[in-house]
Amino acid sequence: MRLFRETYIKDIVERNNIEKQQELEDLLNVLASSIGALTNPTKIEATFKSRLYSSISNNTISKYIGSPLKYYFEDVGLCNARLDFR
């Protein structure tokens, strides 16, 4: 399962020239954990600060989730795989 996760993350990073892969992975985890809840970049930024002690900016989050290429957890299995079925 881990190999699958590493493969699709690598693809997203390469296609979008993302420099900070860990930020993207953390963002995916935050989004996967909040399935079904309304969210926005400001709420995500607050989550990063309080839970991950990260200083990712609202603008960076907006770039990640506001790009023309959007990624959704259409399949509960993909969401669960991202979160290690917790």
ChimeraX attribute file (.defattr): number of C-alpha atoms within 10 A of each C-alpha:
attribute: neighborCount
match mode: 1-to-1
recipient: residues
	/A:1	8
	/A:2	9
	/A:3	8
	/A:4	11
	/A:5	13
	/A:6	11
	/A:7	11
	/A:8	11
	/A:9	17
	/A:10	13
	/A:11	11
	/A:12	15
	/A:13	15
	/A:14	12
	/A:15	10
	/A:16	11
	/A:17	10
	/A:18	14
	/A:19	10
	/A:20	9
	/A:21	15
	/A:22	11
	/A:23	17
	/A:24	18
	/A:25	15
	/A:26	14
	/A:27	20
	/A:28	21
	/A:29	14
	/A:30	17
	/A:31	18
	/A:32	19
	/A:33	15
	/A:34	12
	/A:35	13
	/A:36	8
	/A:37	8
	/A:38	7
	/A:39	11
	/A:40	12
	/A:41	18
	/A:42	14
	/A:43	12
	/A:44	20
	/A:45	21
	/A:46	17
	/A:47	15
	/A:48	19
	/A:49	14
	/A:50	11
	/A:51	9
	/A:52	13
	/A:53	10
	/A:54	14
	/A:55	11
	/A:56	16
	/A:57	16
	/A:58	16
	/A:59	12
	/A:60	13
	/A:61	18
	/A:62	15
	/A:63	12
	/A:64	20
	/A:65	17
	/A:66	12
	/A:67	10
	/A:68	8
	/A:69	10
	/A:70	8
	/A:71	11
	/A:72	11
	/A:73	14
	/A:74	8
	/A:75	9
	/A:76	11
	/A:77	11
	/A:78	15
	/A:79	19
	/A:80	14
	/A:81	16
	/A:82	20
	/A:83	14
	/A:84	10
	/A:85	9
	/A:86	7
